Amino acid sequence: MSKVLETVDQRTQLVGENRLELLLFRVNTSQLFAINVFKVREVVKLPRLNQMPGSHSHICGVANIRGQSIPVINLKGAIGFKPMELTSESNLIITEYNRSIQGFLVGQVEHIVNLTWNDILPPPKSSGANNYLTAITRLQHGDRIDLVSIIDVEKVLAEIIDYDTEVSKELLESEVTARMAGTHVLVADDSGTARRQVKDVLEPLGVKITTVNDGLDAYKLLKQWAEEGKVDSEHLLMLITDAEMPEMDGYKLTHEIRQDPLLKHLYVVLNTSLSGSFNNAMAEKVGCNRFISKFQPDMLVTLVQERIQMVEAGDA
């Protein structure tokens, strides 16, 4: 356990190499779950929790971690199981998503594994649209193969935290807003919640949204459109891509786009729940035009408006 705590903050250098590291844990079941190490701030033994009357049923209290009050989510209950009991074996995974900090109550924290995004597969289509997984992977231990479920934390949080999808009146009344109708945006994200948020914000303003679930699908679709002459700014205003996706992450996707003569001029926006200066540096390194954090409706609209103005000014 101590080795996990010591290395969590040191293991982000593989982002951008189509690689990731997963923190494995259990929620008092035999099943292994995982989240990306890059979103983990630290792992601690479960401290004393203060109750928060009137809070969401999956919030089991508030922890004081180094002077900061952090809501604690009973992850087992939030993903559809019977809520986990608080015991001396419980741990708290402190994470940062979309500029917010929260703790996830879990059981045993196992270890960190280093994988490529090629090892990460989308959940089976037969699992339905309401499952709480963005992906799965398999780990081999001798003759035994363990199935690891990678949790869609954005879906979990969206059901607990009300993410606003309303656009401010000032932006709606902007004269540029009317010119958004008929534009086309491609969105690549493995989280159904994140894809839906972009659609809920932009489609009512007349923007056509095409969505794909991972970077490889996005790249294949872009190649097809390029052959049809449909990746110029008149046909495709921009690509909005997540950073973390199965098979090909957003950084690798952007790198491939910049190396392709038919795609290299495409306007690419990295839209991610990851935060910090590291992400800005990675976005610049691989050639993303912009980096924005998820679940900011006004930022999304402003982004499209600014891009429209760039195209109209001839800076396509």
Secondary structure as GFF3:
##gff-version 3
##sequence-region A 1 316
A	DSSP	alpha_helix	2	7	.	.	.	ID=ss1
A	DSSP	three_ten_helix	8	10	.	.	.	ID=ss2
A	DSSP	beta_strand	19	25	.	.	.	ID=ss3
A	DSSP	beta_strand	32	36	.	.	.	ID=ss4
A	DSSP	three_ten_helix	37	39	.	.	.	ID=ss5
A	DSSP	beta_strand	40	45	.	.	.	ID=ss6
A	DSSP	beta_strand	49	50	.	.	.	ID=ss7
A	DSSP	beta_strand	59	65	.	.	.	ID=ss8
A	DSSP	beta_strand	68	74	.	.	.	ID=ss9
A	DSSP	alpha_helix	75	78	.	.	.	ID=ss10
A	DSSP	beta_strand	91	97	.	.	.	ID=ss11
A	DSSP	beta_strand	100	106	.	.	.	ID=ss12
A	DSSP	beta_strand	109	116	.	.	.	ID=ss13
A	DSSP	three_ten_helix	117	119	.	.	.	ID=ss14
A	DSSP	three_ten_helix	125	127	.	.	.	ID=ss15
A	DSSP	beta_strand	133	141	.	.	.	ID=ss16
A	DSSP	beta_strand	144	151	.	.	.	ID=ss17
A	DSSP	alpha_helix	153	160	.	.	.	ID=ss18
A	DSSP	alpha_helix	169	172	.	.	.	ID=ss19
A	DSSP	three_ten_helix	177	180	.	.	.	ID=ss20
A	DSSP	beta_strand	184	188	.	.	.	ID=ss21
A	DSSP	alpha_helix	192	202	.	.	.	ID=ss22
A	DSSP	three_ten_helix	203	205	.	.	.	ID=ss23
A	DSSP	beta_strand	208	212	.	.	.	ID=ss24
A	DSSP	alpha_helix	215	227	.	.	.	ID=ss25
A	DSSP	beta_strand	238	241	.	.	.	ID=ss26
A	DSSP	alpha_helix	250	259	.	.	.	ID=ss27
A	DSSP	beta_strand	268	272	.	.	.	ID=ss28
A	DSSP	alpha_helix	277	286	.	.	.	ID=ss29
A	DSSP	beta_strand	290	293	.	.	.	ID=ss30
A	DSSP	alpha_helix	297	312	.	.	.	ID=ss31
###
